[in-house]
Amino acid sequence: MNTARVRILLERCCVFNSSVKAQDSIPIFKDPMDLARQHSLDSCAVDAAHMLGIAAKGEESFRWNEKAVRRAEASRDERACKWLGPLYSNTG
């Protein structure tokens, strides 16, 4: 149930990010990321941090991508680890 709730929140954030100014979506991406971290849903937490990296600009974008990389690298969740390719590309 927690996974479904986090995924729904992430999808809502993505729609908001695509429909409105990306900068305005940053605060709402933090909700699914925090919930995912609370429930050890590494893949969802990495996804949220990745999306924060997309929505943010400049140094803030890089910091979010670095957080996502660290989370994915430390995870035992195979789905979280699959984010590493795109995240390395984003920070490359």
C-alpha positions as CSV (number, residue, x, y, z in Angstrom):
1,M,0.0,0.0,0.0
2,N,2.8,2.4,0.8
3,T,4.4,1.8,-2.6
4,A,1.2,2.6,-4.4
5,R,0.7,5.8,-2.4
6,V,4.3,6.9,-3.1
7,R,3.9,6.1,-6.9
8,I,0.6,8.0,-7.1
9,L,2.3,11.1,-5.4
10,L,5.2,10.8,-7.8
11,E,2.9,10.7,-10.8
12,R,1.0,13.7,-9.6
13,C,4.2,15.6,-9.2
14,C,5.4,14.7,-12.7
15,V,2.1,15.9,-14.1
16,F,2.5,19.1,-12.2
17,N,6.1,19.5,-13.3
18,S,5.0,19.0,-16.9
19,S,2.0,21.3,-16.7
20,V,3.3,24.2,-14.7
21,K,6.7,25.8,-14.1
22,A,9.2,23.2,-13.1
23,Q,10.5,25.3,-10.2
24,D,7.0,25.3,-8.6
25,S,7.0,21.5,-8.5
26,I,10.0,21.2,-6.3
27,P,8.2,21.5,-2.9
28,I,5.7,18.8,-3.8
29,F,8.3,16.3,-5.0
30,K,9.7,16.3,-1.4
31,D,6.5,14.6,-0.1
32,P,6.8,11.4,-2.0
33,M,10.6,11.3,-1.4
34,D,10.2,11.6,2.4
35,L,7.4,9.0,2.4
36,A,9.5,6.6,0.3
37,R,12.5,7.1,2.6
38,Q,10.3,6.4,5.7
39,H,9.2,3.1,4.3
40,S,12.5,2.1,2.8
41,L,11.3,2.3,-0.7
42,D,14.7,3.1,-2.2
43,S,13.6,3.0,-5.9
44,C,10.8,5.5,-5.3
45,A,13.1,7.7,-3.2
46,V,15.7,7.7,-6.0
47,D,13.0,8.4,-8.5
48,A,11.8,11.4,-6.5
49,A,15.3,12.8,-6.0
50,H,15.9,12.3,-9.8
51,M,12.8,14.3,-10.6
52,L,13.9,17.0,-8.1
53,G,17.2,17.1,-10.1
54,I,15.2,17.7,-13.3
55,A,12.9,20.3,-11.8
56,A,15.7,22.3,-10.1
57,K,18.3,24.3,-11.9
58,G,22.0,24.8,-11.6
59,E,23.8,23.7,-8.5
60,E,20.6,22.6,-6.8
61,S,19.9,20.2,-9.7
62,F,23.3,18.7,-9.3
63,R,22.9,18.3,-5.5
64,W,19.6,16.4,-6.0
65,N,21.2,14.1,-8.6
66,E,24.1,13.5,-6.2
67,K,21.7,12.6,-3.4
68,A,19.9,10.2,-5.8
69,V,23.2,8.6,-6.8
70,R,24.3,8.1,-3.2
71,R,20.9,6.5,-2.3
72,A,21.0,4.2,-5.4
73,E,24.6,3.2,-4.7
74,A,23.8,2.3,-1.1
75,S,20.7,0.4,-1.9
76,R,20.2,-3.3,-2.1
77,D,17.1,-2.7,-4.2
78,E,17.8,-3.8,-7.8
79,R,15.3,-1.2,-9.1
80,A,17.1,1.6,-7.3
81,C,20.4,0.5,-8.7
82,K,19.0,0.6,-12.2
83,W,18.7,4.4,-11.8
84,L,22.5,4.7,-11.7
85,G,23.0,4.9,-15.5
86,P,20.7,7.9,-16.0
87,L,21.9,9.5,-12.8
88,Y,25.5,9.2,-13.8
89,S,24.6,10.7,-17.2
90,N,22.8,13.6,-15.4
91,T,25.8,14.4,-13.3
92,G,28.5,13.6,-15.9
